[in-house]
Amino acid sequence: MIRLQTVEKYYGEAHVLRGITFEVRTGEFIAITGSSGSGKSTILNLIGGMDRPDAGKIIVDGAEISAYSDEQLTLHRRKKTGFVFQFFNLLPNITVFDNVRIPLLLNNVSSPDRAYWYLERVGLGGREKSYPWQLSGGEQQRVALARALVHDPEIILADEPTGSLDSRTGALILELLEQIAEETSKTIVLVTHEEYVARHADRTVRISDGVILT
């Protein structure tokens, strides 16, 4: 599903990724681990089409997205991928339901049924009219997960999804991710600096100073 070939990335003079090469199989749940600044979040941004490599290729489902135009990358983000972030990235002034529905609107899907279904799936049925600020951190992350799934993307990209949660709440989010991976066969790439989080994945890829270790 995902293949990176000798990918290089610079931010100014900082050499962030150095010849990164690895593959992720369809339906696989992998964790990318490393210390802060190791380049793991940069890999996620490149796979998700939020950034471009300076050299090398990124191939997703047979298409070389590193050669895409800006317009093609926008469609890739909207249709192919779902994003889960450390700090939820929910819009505070609209309801939980409207937050979840955003990817459907971007993809011109008018039916609200999928938004209701996924809120039920993450255990938040009945909270559709709540606002993000009325929810706990764990509940907000479940909303973010429902939003990432609602448009049925093939790939879920999770950047430190438990980083702002206590250990118990984080474990519940990870269990939910595992269940979804098993039930839907979606490809999941999760970035974390915590080993206990990485253990929930099928496989771990370790990165240090922009280089893959294992």
C-alpha positions in Angstrom: 0.0 0.0 0.0 2.8 2.4 0.9 6.4 2.5 -0.3 9.1 5.0 0.4 12.2 4.8 -1.8 15.5 6.6 -0.8 13.5 9.6 0.5 15.4 12.7 1.5 14.0 15.7 3.3 15.6 19.0 4.3 14.2 21.9 6.3 16.6 24.7 5.6 20.0 23.3 6.4 18.6 20.5 8.7 18.8 17.1 7.0 15.7 15.6 8.5 15.4 12.3 6.4 18.4 10.5 5.0 17.6 7.9 2.3 14.5 6.5 4.0 13.3 3.2 2.4 10.5 1.0 3.7 7.1 -0.5 2.8 3.8 -0.9 4.5 1.5 -3.7 3.4 -2.2 -3.2 2.8 -4.1 -3.7 6.0 -0.9 -3.6 8.2 -0.8 -1.6 11.4 2.7 -0.2 11.9 4.3 2.1 14.5 7.1 4.5 13.7 9.1 5.2 16.8 11.9 7.6 17.6 12.9 10.5 19.8 11.7 14.0 19.2 13.2 15.4 16.1 14.1 12.0 14.6 12.0 12.6 11.5 9.0 10.3 12.3 6.3 12.9 12.0 7.9 14.2 8.7 7.4 10.7 7.3 3.8 10.8 8.2 3.3 14.2 6.6 5.0 13.0 3.4 2.7 9.9 3.2 -0.3 12.1 3.8 0.6 14.5 1.1 1.0 17.4 3.5 4.6 17.8 2.4 6.9 16.8 -0.4 10.3 15.0 -0.4 13.4 16.7 -1.7 14.5 13.5 -3.3 13.3 9.9 -3.7 9.8 8.5 -4.3 6.6 8.0 -2.3 4.2 5.5 -3.8 0.8 5.0 -2.3 -1.5 2.3 -3.8 0.6 2.2 -7.0 0.6 5.9 -7.5 3.7 8.1 -7.1 2.3 10.9 -5.0 5.7 12.6 -4.7 5.1 13.6 -8.4 1.5 14.8 -7.8 0.5 18.4 -8.4 -0.9 20.4 -5.5 -4.4 19.7 -6.7 -3.8 15.9 -6.8 -2.3 16.0 -3.4 -5.4 17.8 -2.1 -7.6 15.0 -3.5 -5.2 12.4 -2.0 -5.6 13.9 1.5 -9.4 14.2 1.1 -10.1 10.7 -0.2 -7.2 8.3 0.6 -6.2 9.3 4.1 -7.6 10.0 7.5 -5.6 12.0 10.1 -5.5 11.7 13.9 -3.4 14.3 15.7 -2.0 14.6 19.2 -4.1 17.7 20.0 -7.3 16.5 18.3 -7.5 19.6 15.9 -11.3 19.8 16.3 -13.0 23.1 15.5 -14.2 24.4 18.8 -17.2 26.5 17.6 -19.1 23.7 15.8 -20.7 20.6 17.2 -19.2 17.1 17.5 -21.4 16.0 14.7 -20.3 18.8 12.4 -16.7 18.2 13.2 -17.1 14.5 12.2 -19.0 15.5 9.0 -16.3 17.8 7.6 -14.5 15.1 5.4 -17.9 14.1 4.0 -18.7 17.7 3.0 -15.2 18.0 1.4 -15.9 14.9 -0.6 -19.4 16.1 -1.6 -21.2 13.4 0.4 -24.5 15.0 1.7 -25.9 12.1 3.8 -25.2 12.4 7.5 -25.7 8.7 8.3 -22.0 7.9 8.2 -21.3 10.6 10.8 -23.9 9.2 13.2 -22.7 5.7 12.6 -19.1 6.4 13.4 -20.0 8.4 16.5 -21.8 5.4 17.7 -18.8 3.2 16.8 -16.4 5.2 19.0 -18.9 5.2 21.9 -20.2 8.8 21.5 -23.8 8.2 20.3 -26.0 10.9 21.8 -23.2 13.5 22.0 -23.7 14.8 18.5 -24.9 18.2 19.7 -22.1 18.7 22.2 -19.2 21.0 21.5 -15.5 19.8 21.7 -14.9 22.0 24.8 -17.6 20.1 26.6 -15.8 16.8 26.2 -12.9 15.2 28.0 -9.6 14.7 26.2 -10.3 11.0 25.5 -13.7 11.9 24.1 -12.3 14.5 21.9 -9.7 12.0 20.5 -12.6 9.6 19.8 -14.3 12.4 17.9 -11.1 12.9 15.9 -10.9 9.2 15.2 -14.5 9.2 13.9 -13.7 12.1 11.7 -10.6 10.3 10.4 -12.8 7.2 9.5 -16.0 8.8 8.3 -15.1 9.1 4.6 -13.8 5.5 4.5 -10.1 6.2 3.7 -7.8 3.4 2.9 -5.0 4.8 5.2 -5.2 6.1 8.8 -2.2 8.3 9.8 -2.0 8.9 13.6 0.6 11.3 15.0 1.1 10.7 18.7 -2.6 10.1 19.2 -2.2 9.3 22.9 0.4 12.0 23.6 -1.9 14.4 25.4 -3.9 11.8 27.2 -3.4 10.0 30.5 -2.2 6.4 30.3 -5.6 4.8 30.9 -7.4 7.0 28.4 -4.6 6.5 25.9 -4.9 2.7 26.3 -8.6 2.9 25.4 -7.8 4.9 22.3 -5.2 2.3 21.2 -7.6 -0.6 21.8 -10.2 1.2 19.6 -7.6 1.7 16.9 -6.7 -2.0 17.1 -10.3 -3.1 16.8 -10.8 -0.8 13.8 -7.7 -2.2 12.2 -9.0 -5.8 12.6 -12.5 -5.0 11.5 -11.8 -2.9 8.5 -8.4 -4.0 7.2 -7.4 -0.3 6.9 -3.7 0.4 6.7 -2.6 2.3 9.8 0.7 4.2 10.3 1.1 5.5 13.9 3.9 7.7 15.1 4.9 7.6 18.8 7.9 8.0 21.1 6.4 5.5 23.6 7.4 1.8 23.4 4.1 0.7 25.1 2.1 2.4 22.4 4.2 0.8 19.6 3.5 -2.7 21.0 -0.1 -2.3 19.9 1.0 -2.4 16.2 1.8 -5.4 14.0 5.3 -4.1 13.4 7.6 -1.3 14.6 9.9 0.8 12.4 12.5 2.7 14.4 14.1 5.9 13.2 17.0 7.9 14.6 18.5 11.1 13.2 16.6 10.6 9.9 17.8 7.0 9.4 15.7 3.8 9.7 17.3 1.5 12.3 15.0 -1.6 12.0 
